[in-house]
Amino acid sequence: MAASKKDLQKSRLYISFAGEEGLDYGGPSREFFFLLSRELFNPYYGLFEYSANDTYTVQVSPMSAFVDNQHEWFRFSGRVLGLALVHQYLLDAFFTRPFYKALLRLPCSLSDLEYLDAEFHQSLLWLKENDISDMGLDLTFSVTEEVAGQIVEKELKPNGKNIGVAERNKKEYIERMVKWRLERGVAEQTESLVKGFYEVVDPRLVSVFDARELELVIAGTAEIDICDWRKNTEYRSGYHDNHPVIQWFWLAIEKFDNERRLRLLQFVTGTSSVPYEGFAALRGSNGPRRFCIEKWGKPTSLPRAHTCFNRLDLPPYTTYEMLYEKLLLAVEESSTFGIE
């Protein structure tokens, strides 16, 4: 933490472990970042917590406000992330999509909330898609939250507790609720982390990334075992392993390079990470949930994904070429459509 920004950005990293001899040609540094990240981002210590959807993606914890010197710890965490990125070492940690957007200083939207809390996302999505004029929901621009063990009311805007939510202003309500849920008790800690990150990383270096690409760079692009993936995939609504569409699907996966396979995995599960036990240990919003392909839609439809269920809705395409084209489009453009 005492190193200057200039030294961190320009100096070569050299790691040596106490009591161990040897030169650092990459092995000790790789082990250092792996071991450090495993401890630093471990929810046990209170700085970070698991997302509401699974037990392997983490985010800044509101409880970190009670950790001594929390802002220095988060600044240190940001520096560790930055050093790993600059020196091209992978971390043993996976973060939520809003976390990567915070690192890039990109605004979050309603769809990003699914990676944080699928149930909360669904409730706001329902509000967005339905006319609430005559439903008597009795909502106001305020929320209740727990602060230091006490339940308090927080206004989303001045005098919010006296402003009712109606069809005409629900868009603003949803936007403010998304901002509140993402920043709830963690805004200052996140800013400290981002500050530490940019003490190491030149902003120009990451300006070319979107959140999905930054995840792949930080969390890794490990080679996907297609056989393990296929062996641990379930099928629904008429699909089975020998169905022509499924045969074409796996043929397309084999044709994809590893980066596109990882992007497809991101599209369907919300993360590019595979548990160390393999695809059999994939988890969804409420526990273990294997990768699933369900027959859905028309041949003209695009694939869509349900990240909290690890499910790909795959239309019954009539040719391999059609399937490959539509699947590739979903992989390359998944940040703009097809995720529910």
DRENNU-185954 format. One record per residue (C-alpha): residue in one letter; chain; x, y, z. Coordinates in steps of 0.05 Angstrom, whole numbers, plus 5000, padded with zeros to 4 digits. Layout:
% residues N
type; mol; east; north; up
A; A; X; Y; Z;
...
***
This chain:
% residues 340
type; mol; east; north; up
M; A; 5000; 5000; 5000;
A; A; 5060; 5046; 5010;
A; A; 5081; 5039; 4937;
S; A; 5068; 5099; 4892;
K; A; 5021; 5097; 4833;
K; A; 5081; 5105; 4785;
D; A; 5118; 5047; 4817;
L; A; 5057; 5002; 4814;
Q; A; 5045; 5017; 4741;
K; A; 5116; 5013; 4715;
S; A; 5155; 4965; 4759;
R; A; 5163; 4890; 4746;
L; A; 5129; 4847; 4797;
Y; A; 5174; 4798; 4835;
I; A; 5146; 4750; 4887;
S; A; 5185; 4707; 4936;
F; A; 5156; 4666; 4993;
A; A; 5190; 4667; 5061;
G; A; 5231; 4604; 5072;
E; A; 5228; 4584; 4999;
E; A; 5285; 4591; 4950;
G; A; 5276; 4602; 4875;
L; A; 5268; 4654; 4821;
D; A; 5201; 4682; 4801;
Y; A; 5191; 4664; 4728;
G; A; 5116; 4669; 4737;
G; A; 5099; 4610; 4782;
P; A; 5106; 4644; 4850;
S; A; 5069; 4706; 4825;
R; A; 5013; 4664; 4797;
E; A; 5008; 4626; 4864;
F; A; 5011; 4691; 4903;
F; A; 4951; 4722; 4868;
F; A; 4913; 4656; 4872;
L; A; 4923; 4649; 4947;
L; A; 4915; 4723; 4963;
S; A; 4850; 4729; 4924;
R; A; 4822; 4666; 4956;
E; A; 4829; 4699; 5025;
L; A; 4818; 4772; 5009;
F; A; 4751; 4761; 4973;
N; A; 4727; 4706; 5021;
P; A; 4659; 4726; 5050;
Y; A; 4682; 4698; 5118;
Y; A; 4721; 4762; 5131;
G; A; 4663; 4809; 5121;
L; A; 4687; 4853; 5064;
F; A; 4650; 4814; 5011;
E; A; 4588; 4770; 5009;
Y; A; 4558; 4719; 4961;
S; A; 4505; 4745; 4914;
A; A; 4434; 4725; 4928;
N; A; 4436; 4678; 4868;
D; A; 4493; 4630; 4883;
T; A; 4552; 4614; 4928;
Y; A; 4610; 4630; 4883;
T; A; 4600; 4701; 4855;
V; A; 4615; 4755; 4906;
Q; A; 4601; 4829; 4915;
V; A; 4617; 4884; 4965;
S; A; 4580; 4869; 5031;
P; A; 4540; 4923; 5069;
M; A; 4567; 4891; 5132;
S; A; 4637; 4914; 5112;
A; A; 4618; 4982; 5143;
F; A; 4633; 4949; 5210;
V; A; 4702; 4924; 5190;
D; A; 4760; 4964; 5219;
N; A; 4796; 5007; 5167;
Q; A; 4747; 4982; 5114;
H; A; 4764; 5037; 5064;
E; A; 4838; 5019; 5066;
W; A; 4820; 4946; 5057;
F; A; 4778; 4962; 4996;
R; A; 4831; 5007; 4967;
F; A; 4880; 4949; 4977;
S; A; 4830; 4901; 4944;
G; A; 4826; 4948; 4884;
R; A; 4901; 4950; 4878;
V; A; 4905; 4874; 4879;
L; A; 4853; 4870; 4823;
G; A; 4892; 4922; 4784;
L; A; 4960; 4888; 4793;
A; A; 4931; 4821; 4772;
L; A; 4902; 4853; 4710;
V; A; 4965; 4891; 4691;
H; A; 5011; 4831; 4702;
Q; A; 4961; 4782; 4671;
Y; A; 4950; 4736; 4730;
L; A; 4883; 4704; 4745;
L; A; 4846; 4709; 4811;
D; A; 4809; 4655; 4849;
A; A; 4748; 4699; 4854;
F; A; 4686; 4712; 4812;
F; A; 4645; 4775; 4818;
T; A; 4575; 4797; 4799;
R; A; 4563; 4835; 4734;
P; A; 4548; 4901; 4770;
F; A; 4615; 4895; 4805;
Y; A; 4652; 4894; 4738;
K; A; 4610; 4953; 4714;
A; A; 4630; 4992; 4776;
L; A; 4703; 4979; 4760;
L; A; 4692; 5006; 4690;
R; A; 4650; 5064; 4717;
L; A; 4592; 5043; 4673;
P; A; 4519; 5055; 4692;
C; A; 4478; 4995; 4713;
S; A; 4408; 4978; 4688;
L; A; 4349; 4935; 4711;
S; A; 4377; 4875; 4673;
D; A; 4442; 4878; 4713;
L; A; 4402; 4868; 4777;
E; A; 4388; 4796; 4759;
Y; A; 4461; 4779; 4771;
L; A; 4455; 4808; 4841;
D; A; 4386; 4787; 4864;
A; A; 4343; 4748; 4815;
E; A; 4280; 4752; 4858;
F; A; 4285; 4827; 4867;
H; A; 4298; 4834; 4793;
Q; A; 4235; 4794; 4776;
S; A; 4191; 4838; 4821;
L; A; 4215; 4902; 4787;
L; A; 4210; 4870; 4718;
W; A; 4137; 4851; 4733;
L; A; 4124; 4924; 4754;
K; A; 4155; 4948; 4689;
E; A; 4116; 4902; 4643;
N; A; 4047; 4910; 4675;
D; A; 3998; 4967; 4679;
I; A; 3991; 4983; 4753;
S; A; 3937; 5036; 4747;
D; A; 3882; 4999; 4784;
M; A; 3921; 4949; 4825;
G; A; 3924; 4987; 4891;
L; A; 3996; 4968; 4905;
D; A; 4004; 5025; 4955;
L; A; 4077; 5037; 4937;
T; A; 4115; 5101; 4952;
F; A; 4184; 5128; 4934;
S; A; 4212; 5099; 4999;
V; A; 4240; 5033; 5023;
T; A; 4255; 5001; 5090;
E; A; 4324; 4976; 5105;
E; A; 4363; 4950; 5165;
V; A; 4417; 4996; 5192;
A; A; 4458; 4973; 5252;
G; A; 4403; 4925; 5272;
Q; A; 4348; 4977; 5266;
I; A; 4294; 4979; 5212;
V; A; 4291; 5049; 5183;
E; A; 4253; 5081; 5126;
K; A; 4295; 5111; 5070;
E; A; 4266; 5159; 5019;
L; A; 4286; 5148; 4946;
K; A; 4276; 5222; 4932;
P; A; 4258; 5283; 4974;
N; A; 4191; 5273; 5008;
G; A; 4189; 5204; 4975;
K; A; 4147; 5172; 5030;
N; A; 4089; 5218; 5010;
I; A; 4095; 5206; 4935;
G; A; 4055; 5147; 4909;
V; A; 4079; 5103; 4852;
A; A; 4033; 5103; 4792;
E; A; 4036; 5083; 4720;
R; A; 4060; 5153; 4700;
N; A; 4121; 5153; 4747;
K; A; 4138; 5079; 4755;
K; A; 4197; 5085; 4707;
E; A; 4230; 5134; 4754;
Y; A; 4212; 5090; 4813;
I; A; 4245; 5029; 4781;
E; A; 4308; 5068; 4764;
R; A; 4314; 5094; 4835;
M; A; 4301; 5025; 4864;
V; A; 4355; 4994; 4820;
K; A; 4404; 5048; 4843;
W; A; 4385; 5037; 4916;
R; A; 4392; 4961; 4911;
L; A; 4460; 4965; 4877;
E; A; 4488; 5018; 4923;
R; A; 4454; 4998; 4988;
G; A; 4506; 5007; 5043;
V; A; 4564; 4996; 4995;
A; A; 4572; 5061; 4954;
E; A; 4631; 5088; 4994;
Q; A; 4667; 5021; 4999;
T; A; 4659; 5010; 4924;
E; A; 4687; 5078; 4910;
S; A; 4749; 5062; 4953;
L; A; 4758; 4997; 4915;
V; A; 4752; 5031; 4847;
K; A; 4801; 5085; 4871;
G; A; 4853; 5031; 4888;
F; A; 4841; 4997; 4821;
Y; A; 4857; 5060; 4781;
E; A; 4919; 5073; 4824;
V; A; 4948; 5014; 4786;
V; A; 4910; 5011; 4721;
D; A; 4913; 5065; 4667;
P; A; 4839; 5080; 4650;
R; A; 4857; 5075; 4576;
L; A; 4876; 5002; 4586;
V; A; 4806; 4981; 4606;
S; A; 4766; 5032; 4566;
V; A; 4761; 4981; 4509;
F; A; 4727; 4929; 4553;
D; A; 4654; 4918; 4570;
A; A; 4635; 4883; 4635;
R; A; 4633; 4813; 4603;
E; A; 4702; 4821; 4573;
L; A; 4732; 4847; 4638;
E; A; 4704; 4786; 4674;
L; A; 4739; 4740; 4626;
V; A; 4805; 4777; 4635;
I; A; 4802; 4777; 4711;
A; A; 4768; 4711; 4726;
G; A; 4801; 4672; 4670;
T; A; 4789; 4636; 4606;
A; A; 4800; 4565; 4628;
E; A; 4791; 4512; 4574;
I; A; 4720; 4485; 4575;
D; A; 4712; 4410; 4576;
I; A; 4657; 4399; 4524;
C; A; 4648; 4325; 4543;
D; A; 4636; 4343; 4616;
W; A; 4589; 4399; 4594;
R; A; 4548; 4353; 4550;
K; A; 4547; 4297; 4601;
N; A; 4517; 4344; 4653;
T; A; 4465; 4378; 4610;
E; A; 4390; 4367; 4618;
Y; A; 4336; 4373; 4564;
R; A; 4263; 4393; 4567;
S; A; 4200; 4399; 4525;
G; A; 4217; 4345; 4475;
Y; A; 4291; 4355; 4467;
H; A; 4339; 4297; 4482;
D; A; 4412; 4282; 4469;
N; A; 4398; 4250; 4401;
H; A; 4349; 4303; 4377;
P; A; 4375; 4335; 4311;
V; A; 4373; 4406; 4341;
I; A; 4413; 4383; 4401;
Q; A; 4463; 4347; 4356;
W; A; 4471; 4412; 4317;
F; A; 4479; 4451; 4382;
W; A; 4538; 4409; 4405;
L; A; 4567; 4412; 4335;
A; A; 4565; 4488; 4339;
I; A; 4597; 4486; 4409;
E; A; 4654; 4444; 4380;
K; A; 4663; 4494; 4324;
F; A; 4665; 4554; 4372;
D; A; 4733; 4574; 4399;
N; A; 4741; 4574; 4474;
E; A; 4725; 4648; 4482;
R; A; 4658; 4639; 4448;
R; A; 4642; 4579; 4491;
L; A; 4656; 4621; 4552;
R; A; 4612; 4676; 4525;
L; A; 4556; 4626; 4515;
L; A; 4565; 4602; 4586;
Q; A; 4561; 4675; 4609;
F; A; 4498; 4685; 4568;
V; A; 4462; 4625; 4600;
T; A; 4489; 4624; 4671;
G; A; 4510; 4696; 4683;
T; A; 4584; 4678; 4695;
S; A; 4641; 4649; 4656;
S; A; 4663; 4608; 4716;
V; A; 4657; 4533; 4721;
P; A; 4662; 4503; 4792;
Y; A; 4726; 4463; 4803;
E; A; 4682; 4400; 4808;
G; A; 4659; 4412; 4737;
F; A; 4591; 4424; 4705;
A; A; 4557; 4375; 4752;
A; A; 4567; 4427; 4807;
L; A; 4535; 4487; 4772;
R; A; 4489; 4525; 4817;
G; A; 4427; 4567; 4805;
S; A; 4388; 4616; 4847;
N; A; 4365; 4564; 4897;
G; A; 4419; 4511; 4898;
P; A; 4450; 4460; 4850;
R; A; 4422; 4468; 4780;
R; A; 4452; 4437; 4718;
F; A; 4457; 4469; 4650;
C; A; 4390; 4459; 4615;
I; A; 4366; 4466; 4543;
E; A; 4291; 4474; 4533;
K; A; 4252; 4472; 4468;
W; A; 4219; 4539; 4459;
G; A; 4194; 4589; 4408;
K; A; 4192; 4587; 4332;
P; A; 4248; 4575; 4282;
T; A; 4250; 4650; 4270;
S; A; 4262; 4666; 4343;
L; A; 4329; 4680; 4376;
P; A; 4354; 4638; 4434;
R; A; 4341; 4667; 4503;
A; A; 4370; 4653; 4571;
H; A; 4346; 4648; 4643;
T; A; 4409; 4659; 4683;
C; A; 4379; 4643; 4751;
F; A; 4360; 4573; 4725;
N; A; 4421; 4561; 4679;
R; A; 4371; 4549; 4624;
L; A; 4377; 4562; 4549;
D; A; 4312; 4567; 4511;
L; A; 4331; 4541; 4442;
P; A; 4281; 4546; 4385;
P; A; 4270; 4485; 4339;
Y; A; 4314; 4509; 4281;
T; A; 4306; 4472; 4216;
T; A; 4379; 4472; 4194;
Y; A; 4448; 4471; 4227;
E; A; 4467; 4535; 4191;
M; A; 4406; 4571; 4220;
L; A; 4422; 4547; 4290;
Y; A; 4495; 4567; 4285;
E; A; 4478; 4636; 4260;
K; A; 4425; 4650; 4314;
L; A; 4468; 4621; 4370;
L; A; 4528; 4661; 4349;
L; A; 4486; 4724; 4348;
A; A; 4462; 4709; 4419;
V; A; 4534; 4699; 4442;
E; A; 4561; 4763; 4410;
E; A; 4502; 4808; 4428;
S; A; 4479; 4779; 4495;
S; A; 4489; 4845; 4531;
T; A; 4430; 4875; 4492;
F; A; 4377; 4821; 4487;
G; A; 4354; 4751; 4505;
I; A; 4368; 4750; 4580;
E; A; 4312; 4742; 4630;
***
